[in-house]
């Protein structure tokens, strides 16, 4: 609803278990009540079993009826890293080592095998004075893969694996998650503070009210000095509320615990810790921020 999505399909999963132990019709009516008054109020509700493959063909039929999204092939590429890993086996001979791999989604533009790319923020460290320092990573694409198919170039849509000439130590154990990959000098700024126009949800989702307990469904106002969790792209970063501005006090300044690479006007998710779990309480749009002067871009030893 917040992103104004129009083409929505609702999946009622585990229908095989529900038919055996529950009431599918009752849950169907609960879903109808939940989406009433939203953009999904007239969306189809398809009962499926992902494990047993029930009605998967029906889901595909509905997906094929949706209009194809417009893709941007002209702008400089922006690739969001959602995972990274080392494909080398333990004890591999140095001459046989392969570079690290970044997996994720290409939001716009085109990536090609052989071209030089930059990863931002890159390596994040703190110096002896506690100041944050970032070093963007320059490397080269050696392979592109989608669904086990080798590509010469990659376009937006679906998940893509990008094989890089980079020390696999830097990609091991999802160390690059949250970073952004693209052409050198064409990526967004790195921010340590951001100002966000915030919109709180009407009620908290995913929390069941217990009798006699406090009202957990109510989303209370954000307070100064409060620590919240912001999801910026694939990055989850802690942030401290430092100031309020705007006519309604809904423009909030955050001091980030780790630097993030993002664009002005980018949408982010806002979560609060409630009963030991982070719960979504709203969303926002980045208005401006304080950038971090990065160290000179450094080309790491490429794995050949």
C-alpha positions as a LaTeX table, in Angstrom:
\begin{tabular}{lrrr}
\hline
Residue & $x$ (\AA) & $y$ (\AA) & $z$ (\AA) \\
\hline
Unk1 & 0.00 & 0.00 & 0.00 \\
Unk2 & 2.78 & 2.43 & 0.94 \\
Unk3 & 4.56 & 1.73 & $-2.34$ \\
Unk4 & 1.25 & 2.08 & $-4.23$ \\
Unk5 & 1.49 & $-1.37$ & $-5.80$ \\
Unk6 & $-1.47$ & $-2.21$ & $-8.03$ \\
Unk7 & $-0.79$ & $-5.72$ & $-9.34$ \\
Unk8 & $-1.08$ & $-7.99$ & $-6.29$ \\
Unk9 & $-1.62$ & $-11.74$ & $-5.95$ \\
Unk10 & $-2.36$ & $-13.22$ & $-2.52$ \\
Unk11 & $-1.05$ & $-16.73$ & $-1.82$ \\
Unk12 & $-2.76$ & $-18.85$ & 0.86 \\
Unk13 & 0.01 & $-21.41$ & 1.48 \\
Unk14 & 0.08 & $-24.78$ & 3.32 \\
Unk15 & $-3.49$ & $-25.46$ & 2.26 \\
Unk16 & $-2.88$ & $-29.24$ & 2.65 \\
Unk17 & $-2.20$ & $-28.80$ & 6.38 \\
Unk18 & $-5.11$ & $-26.40$ & 6.77 \\
Unk19 & $-7.56$ & $-28.84$ & 5.14 \\
Unk20 & $-6.43$ & $-31.56$ & 7.53 \\
Unk21 & $-6.33$ & $-29.62$ & 10.80 \\
Unk22 & $-8.04$ & $-26.27$ & 10.23 \\
Unk23 & $-10.65$ & $-24.40$ & 8.29 \\
Unk24 & $-9.54$ & $-23.07$ & 4.86 \\
Unk25 & $-12.76$ & $-21.09$ & 4.39 \\
Unk26 & $-12.38$ & $-19.35$ & 7.74 \\
Unk27 & $-8.79$ & $-18.35$ & 6.95 \\
Unk28 & $-9.90$ & $-17.16$ & 3.49 \\
Unk29 & $-12.43$ & $-14.85$ & 5.16 \\
Unk30 & $-9.73$ & $-13.59$ & 7.57 \\
Unk31 & $-7.54$ & $-12.68$ & 4.58 \\
Unk32 & $-10.46$ & $-10.87$ & 2.92 \\
Unk33 & $-11.07$ & $-8.83$ & 6.08 \\
Unk34 & $-7.35$ & $-8.07$ & 6.45 \\
Unk35 & $-7.00$ & $-6.57$ & 2.93 \\
Unk36 & $-10.34$ & $-4.77$ & 2.95 \\
Unk37 & $-9.91$ & $-1.11$ & 2.02 \\
Unk38 & $-6.39$ & $-1.63$ & 0.64 \\
Unk39 & $-4.96$ & $-1.91$ & $-2.88$ \\
Unk40 & $-5.27$ & $-5.70$ & $-2.50$ \\
Unk41 & $-9.00$ & $-5.72$ & $-1.71$ \\
Unk42 & $-9.93$ & $-7.13$ & $-5.15$ \\
Unk43 & $-6.79$ & $-9.27$ & $-5.64$ \\
Unk44 & $-7.16$ & $-13.02$ & $-6.22$ \\
Unk45 & $-6.53$ & $-15.30$ & $-3.22$ \\
Unk46 & $-4.97$ & $-18.56$ & $-4.45$ \\
Unk47 & $-4.79$ & $-21.57$ & $-2.07$ \\
Unk48 & $-1.56$ & $-23.50$ & $-2.69$ \\
Unk49 & 0.79 & $-26.06$ & $-1.21$ \\
Unk50 & 4.37 & $-25.19$ & $-2.11$ \\
Unk51 & 5.59 & $-28.56$ & $-0.83$ \\
Unk52 & 3.07 & $-30.64$ & $-2.78$ \\
Unk53 & 2.93 & $-28.26$ & $-5.80$ \\
Unk54 & $-0.84$ & $-27.77$ & $-5.51$ \\
Unk55 & $-2.14$ & $-24.89$ & $-7.68$ \\
Unk56 & 1.35 & $-23.69$ & $-8.66$ \\
Unk57 & 0.14 & $-23.76$ & $-12.27$ \\
Unk58 & $-2.70$ & $-21.41$ & $-11.32$ \\
Unk59 & $-0.22$ & $-18.95$ & $-9.78$ \\
Unk60 & 1.81 & $-19.04$ & $-13.01$ \\
Unk61 & $-1.32$ & $-18.31$ & $-15.05$ \\
Unk62 & $-2.02$ & $-15.20$ & $-12.96$ \\
Unk63 & 1.61 & $-14.09$ & $-13.16$ \\
Unk64 & 1.52 & $-14.34$ & $-16.95$ \\
Unk65 & $-1.41$ & $-11.92$ & $-17.03$ \\
Unk66 & 0.51 & $-9.18$ & $-15.20$ \\
Unk67 & 1.99 & $-6.37$ & $-17.32$ \\
Unk68 & 5.75 & $-6.61$ & $-17.82$ \\
Unk69 & 7.55 & $-3.99$ & $-15.67$ \\
Unk70 & 9.40 & $-1.24$ & $-17.47$ \\
Unk71 & 13.17 & $-1.76$ & $-17.16$ \\
Unk72 & 15.83 & 0.94 & $-17.25$ \\
Unk73 & 18.68 & $-0.22$ & $-19.49$ \\
Unk74 & 20.22 & 3.23 & $-20.05$ \\
Unk75 & 21.14 & 4.50 & $-16.56$ \\
Unk76 & 24.44 & 3.53 & $-14.88$ \\
Unk77 & 24.01 & 0.06 & $-13.32$ \\
Unk78 & 23.03 & $-0.31$ & $-9.69$ \\
Unk79 & 23.35 & $-3.81$ & $-8.26$ \\
Unk80 & 22.20 & $-4.51$ & $-4.69$ \\
Unk81 & 24.20 & $-7.27$ & $-2.98$ \\
Unk82 & 21.96 & $-9.59$ & $-0.94$ \\
Unk83 & 24.56 & $-12.32$ & $-0.38$ \\
Unk84 & 28.24 & $-13.01$ & $-1.03$ \\
Unk85 & 30.34 & $-16.13$ & $-0.75$ \\
Unk86 & 33.62 & $-17.92$ & $-1.46$ \\
Unk87 & 33.33 & $-20.76$ & $-4.00$ \\
Unk88 & 36.80 & $-22.20$ & $-3.29$ \\
Unk89 & 37.17 & $-25.48$ & $-1.39$ \\
Unk90 & 39.27 & $-25.58$ & 1.79 \\
Unk91 & 42.93 & $-26.28$ & 1.05 \\
Unk92 & 42.68 & $-25.19$ & $-2.58$ \\
Unk93 & 46.01 & $-24.56$ & $-4.31$ \\
Unk94 & 46.73 & $-20.82$ & $-4.76$ \\
Unk95 & 47.03 & $-21.20$ & $-8.55$ \\
Unk96 & 43.49 & $-22.61$ & $-8.68$ \\
Unk97 & 41.81 & $-19.99$ & $-6.49$ \\
Unk98 & 38.79 & $-18.18$ & $-7.91$ \\
Unk99 & 37.62 & $-14.70$ & $-6.96$ \\
Unk100 & 34.68 & $-13.98$ & $-4.67$ \\
Unk101 & 31.04 & $-13.96$ & $-5.81$ \\
Unk102 & 28.32 & $-11.39$ & $-5.10$ \\
Unk103 & 24.68 & $-12.36$ & $-5.52$ \\
Unk104 & 21.78 & $-9.96$ & $-5.76$ \\
Unk105 & 19.49 & $-7.92$ & $-7.97$ \\
Unk106 & 20.29 & $-5.46$ & $-10.73$ \\
Unk107 & 17.89 & $-2.56$ & $-10.20$ \\
Unk108 & 18.78 & $-0.69$ & $-13.38$ \\
Unk109 & 21.39 & $-0.53$ & $-16.12$ \\
Unk110 & 23.44 & $-3.34$ & $-17.64$ \\
Unk111 & 26.47 & $-5.24$ & $-16.30$ \\
Unk112 & 28.93 & $-6.84$ & $-18.71$ \\
Unk113 & 31.65 & $-9.46$ & $-18.31$ \\
Unk114 & 35.11 & $-7.88$ & $-18.29$ \\
Unk115 & 34.17 & $-4.40$ & $-17.10$ \\
Unk116 & 35.57 & $-2.73$ & $-13.98$ \\
Unk117 & 33.09 & $-2.13$ & $-11.15$ \\
Unk118 & 33.10 & $-0.43$ & $-7.77$ \\
Unk119 & 31.60 & $-1.77$ & $-4.53$ \\
Unk120 & 30.45 & 0.81 & $-1.98$ \\
Unk121 & 30.80 & 1.46 & 0.93 \\
Unk122 & 33.38 & $-1.31$ & 0.51 \\
Unk123 & 35.50 & $-2.02$ & 3.58 \\
Unk124 & 34.35 & $-0.22$ & 6.73 \\
Unk125 & 36.81 & 0.29 & 9.58 \\
Unk126 & 37.33 & 2.56 & 12.58 \\
Unk127 & 40.64 & 4.29 & 13.26 \\
Unk128 & 42.33 & 4.77 & 16.64 \\
Unk129 & 40.15 & 7.82 & 17.35 \\
Unk130 & 36.95 & 5.85 & 16.75 \\
Unk131 & 36.25 & 7.62 & 13.46 \\
Unk132 & 34.72 & 5.58 & 10.66 \\
Unk133 & 36.72 & 5.10 & 7.49 \\
Unk134 & 35.51 & 3.42 & 4.30 \\
Unk135 & 37.49 & 2.13 & 1.36 \\
Unk136 & 35.48 & 1.43 & $-1.80$ \\
Unk137 & 36.57 & $-1.70$ & $-3.66$ \\
Unk138 & 37.53 & $-1.67$ & $-7.33$ \\
Unk139 & 37.47 & $-5.00$ & $-9.14$ \\
Unk140 & 36.55 & $-6.62$ & $-12.44$ \\
Unk141 & 33.64 & $-8.86$ & $-13.46$ \\
Unk142 & 34.81 & $-12.26$ & $-14.72$ \\
Unk143 & 31.49 & $-14.15$ & $-14.84$ \\
Unk144 & 27.75 & $-13.46$ & $-14.77$ \\
Unk145 & 25.27 & $-16.21$ & $-14.00$ \\
Unk146 & 21.49 & $-16.50$ & $-13.67$ \\
Unk147 & 19.74 & $-19.81$ & $-12.90$ \\
Unk148 & 23.03 & $-21.67$ & $-13.67$ \\
Unk149 & 23.17 & $-20.03$ & $-17.10$ \\
Unk150 & 26.35 & $-18.15$ & $-18.02$ \\
Unk151 & 25.69 & $-14.65$ & $-19.34$ \\
Unk152 & 27.70 & $-12.18$ & $-21.42$ \\
Unk153 & 25.70 & $-9.31$ & $-19.92$ \\
Unk154 & 23.00 & $-8.98$ & $-17.26$ \\
Unk155 & 19.83 & $-6.88$ & $-17.33$ \\
Unk156 & 17.38 & $-5.95$ & $-14.53$ \\
Unk157 & 15.06 & $-8.68$ & $-13.26$ \\
Unk158 & 15.71 & $-11.81$ & $-11.21$ \\
Unk159 & 18.71 & $-12.83$ & $-9.14$ \\
Unk160 & 22.20 & $-12.67$ & $-10.62$ \\
Unk161 & 25.53 & $-14.07$ & $-9.46$ \\
Unk162 & 28.49 & $-11.81$ & $-10.23$ \\
Unk163 & 31.90 & $-13.51$ & $-10.23$ \\
Unk164 & 34.62 & $-10.98$ & $-9.38$ \\
Unk165 & 38.42 & $-10.72$ & $-9.44$ \\
Unk166 & 38.44 & $-9.99$ & $-5.74$ \\
Unk167 & 40.04 & $-11.66$ & $-2.74$ \\
Unk168 & 37.42 & $-14.29$ & $-1.71$ \\
Unk169 & 38.13 & $-13.39$ & 1.91 \\
Unk170 & 36.12 & $-10.19$ & 1.32 \\
Unk171 & 33.04 & $-12.07$ & 0.11 \\
Unk172 & 33.13 & $-15.00$ & 2.55 \\
Unk173 & 30.17 & $-15.42$ & 4.92 \\
Unk174 & 28.00 & $-12.70$ & 3.32 \\
Unk175 & 30.48 & $-9.95$ & 4.23 \\
Unk176 & 29.39 & $-7.82$ & 1.26 \\
Unk177 & 25.67 & $-7.96$ & 2.06 \\
Unk178 & 24.18 & $-4.47$ & 1.97 \\
Unk179 & 26.78 & $-3.09$ & $-0.41$ \\
Unk180 & 26.03 & $-1.62$ & $-3.82$ \\
Unk181 & 27.91 & $-2.52$ & $-7.00$ \\
Unk182 & 28.15 & $-0.42$ & $-10.13$ \\
Unk183 & 30.40 & 1.60 & $-12.41$ \\
Unk184 & 33.21 & 3.53 & $-10.66$ \\
Unk185 & 32.18 & 7.06 & $-9.72$ \\
Unk186 & 28.53 & 6.44 & $-10.66$ \\
Unk187 & 27.23 & 5.12 & $-7.33$ \\
Unk188 & 25.31 & 7.11 & $-4.66$ \\
Unk189 & 26.99 & 8.90 & $-1.77$ \\
Unk190 & 27.93 & 7.21 & 1.51 \\
Unk191 & 25.97 & 8.67 & 4.43 \\
Unk192 & 26.61 & 8.62 & 8.18 \\
Unk193 & 23.54 & 10.76 & 8.99 \\
Unk194 & 20.27 & 10.96 & 7.10 \\
Unk195 & 17.07 & 12.98 & 7.37 \\
Unk196 & 13.93 & 10.96 & 6.62 \\
Unk197 & 10.31 & 11.92 & 6.07 \\
Unk198 & 8.62 & 9.22 & 8.17 \\
Unk199 & 5.20 & 7.60 & 7.91 \\
Unk200 & 4.08 & 5.36 & 10.77 \\
Unk201 & 1.78 & 2.38 & 10.27 \\
Unk202 & $-1.75$ & 2.58 & 11.63 \\
Unk203 & $-1.16$ & $-0.54$ & 13.72 \\
Unk204 & 1.58 & $-3.03$ & 14.44 \\
Unk205 & 1.61 & $-6.16$ & 12.31 \\
Unk206 & 2.57 & $-9.67$ & 13.42 \\
Unk207 & 1.70 & $-9.19$ & 17.11 \\
Unk208 & $-1.19$ & $-10.99$ & 18.77 \\
Unk209 & $-2.85$ & $-9.12$ & 21.63 \\
Unk210 & $-2.87$ & $-11.06$ & 24.90 \\
Unk211 & $-5.71$ & $-10.59$ & 27.36 \\
Unk212 & $-4.76$ & $-8.23$ & 30.16 \\
Unk213 & $-1.52$ & $-7.11$ & 28.50 \\
Unk214 & $-0.70$ & $-3.63$ & 27.21 \\
Unk215 & $-1.83$ & $-2.63$ & 23.74 \\
Unk216 & 0.99 & $-3.89$ & 21.52 \\
Unk217 & $-0.85$ & $-3.18$ & 18.27 \\
Unk218 & $-0.66$ & 0.59 & 18.77 \\
Unk219 & 2.38 & 2.23 & 17.13 \\
Unk220 & 3.58 & 4.98 & 19.46 \\
Unk221 & 5.36 & 8.10 & 18.23 \\
Unk222 & 9.10 & 8.02 & 17.64 \\
Unk223 & 11.07 & 9.62 & 20.48 \\
Unk224 & 14.35 & 11.52 & 20.54 \\
Unk225 & 17.44 & 9.42 & 21.35 \\
Unk226 & 15.48 & 6.25 & 20.53 \\
Unk227 & 17.40 & 3.49 & 18.75 \\
Unk228 & 15.58 & 2.11 & 15.70 \\
Unk229 & 16.48 & $-0.28$ & 12.88 \\
Unk230 & 16.47 & 1.09 & 9.32 \\
Unk231 & 16.39 & $-1.13$ & 6.25 \\
Unk232 & 18.06 & 0.71 & 3.37 \\
Unk233 & 18.13 & $-1.51$ & 0.30 \\
Unk234 & 19.55 & $-4.81$ & 1.58 \\
Unk235 & 21.27 & $-3.09$ & 4.52 \\
Unk236 & 19.94 & $-3.25$ & 8.08 \\
Unk237 & 21.53 & $-0.52$ & 10.19 \\
Unk238 & 20.92 & 0.75 & 13.72 \\
Unk239 & 20.10 & 4.44 & 13.95 \\
Unk240 & 19.69 & 6.95 & 16.79 \\
Unk241 & 17.01 & 9.64 & 16.54 \\
Unk242 & 18.71 & 13.03 & 16.94 \\
Unk243 & 16.21 & 15.69 & 15.84 \\
Unk244 & 12.72 & 16.43 & 14.50 \\
Unk245 & 11.73 & 18.98 & 11.87 \\
Unk246 & 9.01 & 19.68 & 9.32 \\
Unk247 & 5.55 & 21.15 & 9.79 \\
Unk248 & 4.24 & 17.99 & 11.47 \\
Unk249 & 7.50 & 16.90 & 13.06 \\
Unk250 & 7.60 & 13.93 & 10.69 \\
Unk251 & 11.02 & 14.76 & 9.24 \\
Unk252 & 13.41 & 12.89 & 11.51 \\
Unk253 & 17.21 & 13.01 & 11.61 \\
Unk254 & 19.05 & 9.75 & 12.26 \\
Unk255 & 22.66 & 9.13 & 13.24 \\
Unk256 & 23.67 & 5.83 & 11.66 \\
Unk257 & 25.76 & 3.25 & 13.50 \\
Unk258 & 27.32 & 2.17 & 10.20 \\
Unk259 & 27.64 & 4.14 & 6.95 \\
Unk260 & 25.21 & 3.30 & 4.14 \\
Unk261 & 25.26 & 3.96 & 0.42 \\
Unk262 & 21.88 & 5.21 & $-0.75$ \\
Unk263 & 20.16 & 7.77 & $-2.95$ \\
Unk264 & 18.13 & 10.82 & $-2.02$ \\
Unk265 & 14.38 & 10.01 & $-2.23$ \\
Unk266 & 15.09 & 6.30 & $-1.62$ \\
Unk267 & 12.43 & 4.52 & 0.44 \\
Unk268 & 13.44 & 2.79 & 3.67 \\
Unk269 & 11.72 & 0.62 & 6.28 \\
Unk270 & 11.67 & 1.55 & 9.99 \\
Unk271 & 11.52 & $-1.04$ & 12.80 \\
Unk272 & 11.40 & $-0.85$ & 16.60 \\
Unk273 & 12.41 & $-3.49$ & 19.13 \\
Unk274 & 9.22 & $-4.78$ & 20.77 \\
Unk275 & 9.33 & $-7.74$ & 23.16 \\
Unk276 & 12.87 & $-8.73$ & 22.04 \\
Unk277 & 12.02 & $-8.67$ & 18.32 \\
Unk278 & 12.35 & $-6.00$ & 15.65 \\
Unk279 & 8.89 & $-5.06$ & 14.37 \\
Unk280 & 8.04 & $-2.92$ & 11.38 \\
Unk281 & 6.47 & 0.36 & 12.53 \\
Unk282 & 6.65 & 2.49 & 9.40 \\
Unk283 & 8.52 & 3.62 & 6.33 \\
Unk284 & 10.23 & 6.74 & 5.13 \\
Unk285 & 11.86 & 8.61 & 2.29 \\
Unk286 & 15.43 & 9.93 & 2.47 \\
Unk287 & 15.42 & 13.74 & 2.12 \\
Unk288 & 19.09 & 14.58 & 2.65 \\
Unk289 & 22.11 & 13.45 & 4.64 \\
Unk290 & 25.65 & 13.99 & 5.83 \\
Unk291 & 28.17 & 12.18 & 3.65 \\
Unk292 & 31.34 & 10.46 & 4.75 \\
Unk293 & 34.52 & 11.51 & 3.00 \\
Unk294 & 35.76 & 8.15 & 1.79 \\
Unk295 & 39.37 & 7.14 & 1.50 \\
Unk296 & 40.85 & 6.99 & $-1.97$ \\
Unk297 & 39.46 & 4.05 & $-3.90$ \\
Unk298 & 41.89 & 1.18 & $-3.66$ \\
Unk299 & 42.30 & $-1.64$ & $-6.13$ \\
Unk300 & 42.82 & $-4.88$ & $-4.26$ \\
Unk301 & 45.01 & $-7.67$ & $-5.57$ \\
Unk302 & 43.01 & $-9.45$ & $-8.23$ \\
Unk303 & 42.76 & $-13.22$ & $-8.19$ \\
Unk304 & 43.97 & $-14.58$ & $-11.52$ \\
\hline
\end{tabular}
